[in-house]
Amino acid sequence: MLSRFIPIRCPVDVVRSAYVATYGSTTMLSGVLVAPAFALVGVMVGTRVFRTAGA
């Protein structure tokens, strides 16, 4: 498949895999692990911005 792991593409590939009902693929596993990591990073960055802005 891909020669390199591109994390930003994982959620898109998960949706594609779910659409064709290939739930046991490694693409699905990697996407399910990467999507919460993106959410966690977003929350951490948002928290830091609010704390430094004095809000």
Backbone as CSV, one residue per row, in Angstrom:
resi,resn,N_x,N_y,N_z,CA_x,CA_y,CA_z,C_x,C_y,C_z
1,MET,0.827,-1.180,0.000,0.000,0.000,0.000,0.876,1.250,0.000
2,LEU,0.967,1.892,1.132,1.798,3.090,1.222,3.188,2.723,1.695
3,SER,4.183,3.354,1.119,5.534,3.089,1.573,5.848,3.861,2.845
4,ARG,5.101,4.949,3.079,5.283,5.752,4.287,3.962,5.856,5.031
5,PHE,4.080,6.033,6.344,2.907,6.218,7.188,2.589,7.703,7.237
6,ILE,1.406,8.082,6.763,0.987,9.482,6.742,-0.193,9.618,7.706
7,PRO,0.049,10.138,8.927,-1.010,10.142,9.933,-2.224,10.990,9.576
8,ILE,-2.060,12.066,8.842,-3.194,12.925,8.530,-4.171,12.227,7.586
9,ARG,-3.713,11.228,6.905,-4.548,10.502,5.948,-5.331,9.361,6.602
10,CYS,-4.947,8.972,7.792,-5.573,7.818,8.460,-7.076,7.968,8.672
11,PRO,-7.578,9.082,9.200,-9.036,9.174,9.374,-9.813,9.062,8.063
12,VAL,-9.259,9.584,6.998,-9.914,9.480,5.691,-9.929,8.028,5.227
13,ASP,-8.823,7.332,5.412,-8.758,5.920,5.023,-9.698,5.055,5.860
14,VAL,-9.905,5.422,7.127,-10.840,4.679,7.971,-12.254,4.810,7.440
15,VAL,-12.630,6.006,7.046,-13.974,6.199,6.496,-14.132,5.395,5.211
16,ARG,-13.120,5.382,4.384,-13.184,4.599,3.147,-13.285,3.106,3.439
17,SER,-12.507,2.629,4.410,-12.555,1.212,4.771,-13.905,0.842,5.374
18,ALA,-14.466,1.720,6.184,-15.777,1.447,6.776,-16.859,1.425,5.703
19,TYR,-16.711,2.245,4.706,-17.708,2.292,3.633,-17.770,0.976,2.861
20,VAL,-16.611,0.358,2.654,-16.584,-0.920,1.926,-16.596,-2.115,2.875
21,ALA,-16.815,-1.857,4.166,-16.980,-2.886,5.207,-15.766,-3.786,5.377
22,THR,-14.572,-3.207,5.398,-13.363,-3.956,5.729,-12.905,-3.522,7.121
23,TYR,-13.615,-4.022,8.116,-13.390,-3.576,9.489,-12.159,-4.194,10.137
24,GLY,-11.657,-5.287,9.651,-10.520,-5.955,10.262,-9.179,-5.589,9.665
25,SER,-9.128,-4.559,8.861,-7.878,-4.217,8.175,-6.945,-3.416,9.083
26,THR,-5.690,-3.396,8.717,-4.710,-2.607,9.477,-4.950,-1.117,9.296
27,THR,-5.545,-0.750,8.186,-5.895,0.653,7.964,-6.901,1.114,9.008
28,MET,-7.868,0.282,9.293,-8.883,0.621,10.293,-8.240,0.757,11.672
29,LEU,-7.349,-0.147,12.010,-6.681,-0.097,13.314,-5.837,1.163,13.454
30,SER,-5.061,1.486,12.444,-4.208,2.677,12.527,-5.042,3.946,12.606
31,GLY,-6.134,4.008,11.883,-6.998,5.182,11.931,-7.684,5.354,13.266
32,VAL,-8.100,4.242,13.847,-8.760,4.296,15.152,-7.773,4.728,16.232
33,LEU,-6.511,4.461,16.049,-5.498,4.899,17.020,-5.058,6.341,16.778
34,VAL,-5.015,6.763,15.540,-4.525,8.103,15.210,-5.571,9.182,15.471
35,ALA,-6.833,8.915,15.204,-7.884,9.929,15.373,-7.982,10.452,16.807
36,PRO,-7.989,9.599,17.840,-7.995,10.148,19.208,-6.720,10.913,19.553
37,ALA,-5.613,10.513,18.951,-4.366,11.247,19.189,-4.467,12.665,18.626
38,PHE,-5.075,12.805,17.447,-5.304,14.142,16.884,-6.204,14.966,17.795
39,ALA,-7.248,14.345,18.323,-8.160,15.059,19.221,-7.432,15.500,20.482
40,LEU,-6.600,14.641,21.036,-5.843,14.979,22.238,-4.886,16.140,21.985
41,VAL,-4.199,16.115,20.868,-3.288,17.211,20.531,-4.066,18.512,20.362
42,GLY,-5.215,18.455,19.741,-6.040,19.650,19.564,-6.496,20.232,20.894
43,VAL,-6.897,19.376,21.811,-7.312,19.848,23.137,-6.125,20.442,23.889
44,MET,-4.979,19.819,23.789,-3.797,20.337,24.478,-3.381,21.700,23.931
45,VAL,-3.389,21.856,22.619,-3.030,23.139,22.012,-4.059,24.205,22.372
46,GLY,-5.331,23.854,22.326,-6.373,24.806,22.690,-6.274,25.248,24.139
47,THR,-5.991,24.324,25.036,-5.824,24.656,26.454,-4.646,25.592,26.655
48,ARG,-3.571,25.315,25.966,-2.383,26.161,26.092,-2.655,27.580,25.585
49,VAL,-3.367,27.696,24.491,-3.702,29.009,23.936,-4.575,29.803,24.905
50,PHE,-5.568,29.162,25.499,-6.433,29.858,26.448,-5.674,30.270,27.700
51,ARG,-4.775,29.434,28.159,-4.025,29.785,29.372,-3.064,30.933,29.125
52,THR,-2.423,30.950,27.969,-1.469,32.032,27.697,-2.170,33.338,27.330
53,ALA,-3.405,33.257,26.846,-4.145,34.470,26.489,-4.776,35.124,27.726
54,GLY,-4.794,34.419,28.838,-5.347,34.972,30.051,-6.852,34.895,30.106
55,ALA,-7.428,34.019,29.336,-8.892,33.903,29.306,-9.396,33.082,30.468
